[in-house]
Amino acid sequence: MAYTNPGSIIDIQSDKTNTQGTYEYKFAFRSIKAAIDGFNHCLLVVSIDGTHLYDKYNGHLLVAVAMNANCEIYPLVFGVVDSGNAFSWTWFLQLLVTQIIGPHRNVCIISDQHAAIDYALQKVTKLGTP
């Protein structure tokens, strides 16, 4: 995707397993260049949430969306993680802030106040305080 869509942000994390040459998937973060560019024209409100993934691949889908000028949902980032714990949310939010939002923008973050999200928001210091 980075080759066909230059400027897109992709970050994949994995851990080595006990089997030689194999890795265990941990985290993936993806945002396409068009979404990143379009975010500059969106309202400074970002909503974050997560949901369980079932069936063959277990894990959690983490998403961040904004609102465009017509108050329509504007997808920014998709993340797939091994679990929806505080460590996963901290990793996701750190990339969201540093790679998408940027250090010089004041953005309102909306969430469902899940304990892991609250913890991660406190850890990611660049978000500032209300």
C-alpha positions in Angstrom: 0.0 0.0 0.0 2.8 2.4 0.7 4.2 1.8 -2.8 0.8 2.4 -4.6 -0.3 5.2 -2.2 2.8 7.3 -1.3 2.4 9.3 1.9 0.1 6.8 3.5 1.1 5.7 7.0 1.4 2.0 7.8 2.9 0.6 11.0 2.9 -3.1 11.8 4.3 -4.5 15.0 5.0 -8.2 15.6 6.8 -10.4 18.2 9.1 -13.3 17.6 7.7 -16.7 18.6 9.5 -19.8 19.9 9.4 -21.3 16.4 12.4 -20.1 14.3 11.5 -17.7 11.6 7.9 -17.1 12.7 6.3 -14.0 14.2 3.2 -13.3 16.1 1.1 -10.4 14.9 0.5 -7.7 17.5 -0.6 -4.3 16.0 -1.3 -2.7 12.6 -2.0 1.0 12.0 -3.2 2.2 8.6 -4.2 5.6 7.2 -4.2 6.5 3.5 -2.7 9.7 2.2 -6.0 11.0 0.9 -7.6 10.7 4.4 -4.6 12.5 6.0 -4.8 15.3 3.5 -8.6 15.6 3.9 -8.3 15.8 7.6 -6.9 19.4 7.2 -10.4 20.4 6.1 -12.4 18.6 8.8 -13.8 19.9 12.0 -11.3 19.5 14.9 -13.2 16.7 16.5 -12.0 13.1 16.4 -14.1 10.1 17.6 -12.3 6.9 18.6 -13.8 3.5 19.3 -13.0 -0.2 19.1 -14.8 -3.4 18.5 -14.1 -7.2 18.8 -13.1 -9.2 15.8 -14.4 -12.8 15.7 -14.1 -15.9 13.6 -10.8 -17.0 12.2 -8.8 -14.0 13.5 -9.4 -12.8 17.0 -8.4 -9.3 18.1 -9.8 -5.8 18.1 -10.5 -3.2 15.4 -9.6 0.4 16.6 -10.9 3.3 14.5 -10.6 7.1 14.5 -13.0 9.2 12.5 -13.5 12.9 12.1 -16.4 15.0 10.9 -16.2 16.8 7.5 -17.7 20.3 6.9 -21.1 18.6 6.1 -21.0 16.8 9.5 -20.5 13.5 7.8 -18.2 10.7 9.1 -14.7 11.0 7.7 -12.6 7.8 8.3 -9.0 8.7 9.4 -7.3 5.6 10.8 -7.9 1.9 11.2 -5.9 -0.2 13.6 -6.1 -4.0 14.3 -4.6 -5.1 17.6 -4.4 -8.3 19.5 -6.5 -7.0 22.4 -8.3 -3.8 23.4 -6.1 -3.2 26.4 -4.5 0.0 27.6 -1.2 -0.8 25.9 -2.9 -1.2 22.5 -4.8 2.0 22.9 -1.7 3.9 24.0 0.1 2.6 20.9 -2.8 3.5 18.6 -3.3 7.0 20.1 0.4 7.8 20.1 0.5 7.2 16.4 -2.7 9.0 15.8 -1.4 12.1 17.6 2.1 12.1 16.1 1.3 11.0 12.6 -2.2 12.3 11.8 -3.2 15.1 14.2 0.2 16.7 14.6 1.7 18.4 17.7 0.3 21.9 16.9 -3.4 21.2 16.6 -5.9 21.3 19.4 -8.4 18.5 18.7 -11.4 17.4 20.7 -11.3 13.6 21.3 -14.6 11.8 21.8 -14.7 8.3 23.2 -17.0 6.0 25.2 -14.7 6.4 28.3 -13.6 2.8 28.3 -11.0 2.3 31.0 -8.3 1.4 28.6 -9.0 4.5 26.4 -9.0 6.8 29.5 -5.7 5.4 30.6 -4.2 5.8 27.1 -5.5 9.4 26.8 -3.7 10.2 30.1 -0.5 8.6 28.8 -0.4 10.4 25.5 0.7 13.8 26.8 0.7 15.6 23.5 -3.1 15.6 23.5 -3.0 18.4 26.1 -5.7 19.0 28.7 -9.2 20.2 28.4 
